[in-house]
Amino acid sequence: MKTLIFSCLILLSTMIANSQTRIAVLPFQNMDGDMNLNLWCYELQDSLAKALLSEDPEEQYYRIVPNDSVEALLTEFNIDPSNPQYQSDVWKTIKLLNVKKVVTGNFNVQYNNILINAYIYNVRTRVADPEFQAKDIFLEKPEFIKSISIILPNLIPGLKK
């Protein structure tokens, strides 16, 4: 009897794990070219990953790949979010992460403000979901991290479907 219960629990946990969508949050691309802003690539990634985790702490809808796993692969392939080839190079890493969706974005400084965009990419098609994105978030530079509270409600429904 204990063996049957244990087998059922394993089967149930496997089914739940497989029903969750694995998601990777990648560093945002620095479109500005100012190397001093590269830290923002990772600050946006980290803050967004934490916010997404807090929206689904029980991992009912999705499971976020830990940022250190993402960082390790990016480092291994020498992929830099300030490089113009970032969008094409990063797919090597995404493939190894075994995820269904990727959350990332980009930013650019304009007139001492920052313009931020965030997207959900379908890994199979490598296309951003046009329904669930946060585009043209324009903030003062010191307040760039406030973009997370604007990005989150636009992306959450796309991650739960």
C-alpha positions in Angstrom: 0.0 0.0 0.0 2.8 2.4 0.9 4.5 1.7 -2.4 1.3 2.5 -4.3 0.9 5.8 -2.5 4.5 6.6 -3.0 4.2 5.8 -6.7 1.1 8.0 -7.0 2.9 10.9 -5.3 5.8 10.6 -7.7 3.5 10.5 -10.7 1.5 13.5 -9.4 4.7 15.6 -8.8 6.0 14.7 -12.2 2.7 15.7 -13.8 2.8 19.0 -11.9 6.4 19.7 -12.8 5.7 19.0 -16.5 2.6 21.2 -16.5 4.7 24.2 -15.4 6.3 26.3 -18.1 10.0 26.7 -17.5 11.0 30.3 -18.1 14.4 32.0 -18.3 14.8 35.7 -17.5 17.7 37.1 -19.5 19.7 40.3 -19.0 18.2 43.2 -20.9 20.1 44.4 -23.9 22.0 47.6 -23.6 21.1 49.4 -26.9 22.8 52.6 -25.8 26.4 51.5 -26.2 27.5 53.2 -23.0 29.4 50.5 -21.1 28.7 52.2 -17.8 25.1 51.1 -18.2 25.9 47.4 -18.5 25.1 46.9 -14.8 21.5 47.8 -15.6 21.2 44.8 -17.9 21.6 42.5 -14.9 19.7 44.7 -12.4 16.7 44.6 -14.7 17.0 40.9 -15.1 17.4 40.2 -11.4 14.6 42.5 -10.4 12.2 41.1 -13.0 13.0 37.5 -12.0 12.4 38.3 -8.4 9.1 40.0 -9.2 8.0 37.1 -11.3 8.8 34.7 -8.5 6.8 36.7 -6.1 3.8 36.6 -8.4 3.8 32.8 -8.5 5.7 31.7 -5.3 4.1 28.2 -5.4 5.2 27.7 -9.0 1.7 26.8 -10.1 2.0 28.4 -13.6 5.7 28.7 -14.3 9.1 27.9 -12.9 11.9 30.5 -13.2 15.3 29.2 -14.1 17.7 30.6 -11.4 19.7 33.6 -12.6 23.0 32.0 -11.6 22.3 29.2 -14.1 21.6 31.7 -16.8 24.7 33.7 -16.0 26.9 30.6 -16.0 25.9 29.7 -19.5 26.1 33.3 -20.8 29.7 33.5 -19.3 30.6 30.1 -20.8 29.6 31.3 -24.3 31.0 34.8 -23.7 27.6 36.4 -24.5 27.4 40.1 -23.5 24.2 42.1 -23.5 26.0 45.2 -24.7 27.1 43.4 -27.9 25.0 44.2 -31.0 24.9 40.4 -31.8 23.3 39.6 -28.4 19.9 38.8 -29.8 21.3 36.2 -32.2 24.0 34.8 -29.9 21.8 34.3 -26.9 19.8 31.5 -28.5 22.7 29.1 -28.0 22.2 29.6 -24.2 18.4 29.5 -24.4 18.5 26.1 -26.1 20.7 24.7 -23.3 18.4 26.0 -20.6 15.5 23.8 -21.8 12.8 26.5 -21.4 9.6 27.2 -23.2 9.6 30.9 -22.8 12.2 33.6 -22.4 11.6 37.0 -20.8 14.0 39.8 -21.8 14.1 43.3 -23.1 16.2 46.2 -24.0 16.9 49.8 -23.0 18.2 52.9 -24.5 19.0 56.3 -23.1 17.3 59.2 -24.7 17.6 62.8 -23.6 18.8 61.8 -20.1 15.8 59.5 -19.7 15.6 55.7 -20.4 13.4 53.9 -22.8 12.7 50.3 -21.8 11.0 47.4 -23.6 10.3 43.9 -22.3 9.1 40.8 -24.2 8.1 37.2 -23.8 9.7 35.0 -26.5 8.4 31.6 -27.5 11.5 29.5 -27.7 10.2 27.2 -30.4 9.4 30.0 -32.8 11.9 32.6 -31.5 9.2 35.2 -31.8 8.1 37.7 -29.2 4.4 37.4 -28.2 2.8 40.6 -29.6 0.0 40.3 -27.0 2.1 40.2 -23.9 4.9 42.8 -24.0 5.7 46.1 -22.3 7.0 48.6 -24.7 8.0 52.3 -24.7 8.4 52.6 -20.9 10.0 56.1 -20.6 11.4 57.0 -17.2 14.0 59.3 -15.8 17.4 57.5 -15.6 17.6 57.2 -11.8 14.1 55.6 -11.8 14.8 52.8 -14.3 14.1 50.1 -11.8 10.5 51.4 -11.4 9.9 49.9 -14.9 9.5 46.5 -13.2 6.1 47.5 -11.8 5.0 48.5 -15.3 6.4 45.5 -17.0 5.0 42.9 -14.6 1.2 43.3 -15.3 1.8 43.2 -19.1 3.8 39.9 -18.9 2.2 37.8 -16.2 -0.9 36.8 -18.3 1.4 35.6 -21.1 3.4 33.5 -18.7 0.3 31.9 -17.1 -1.2 30.8 -20.4 
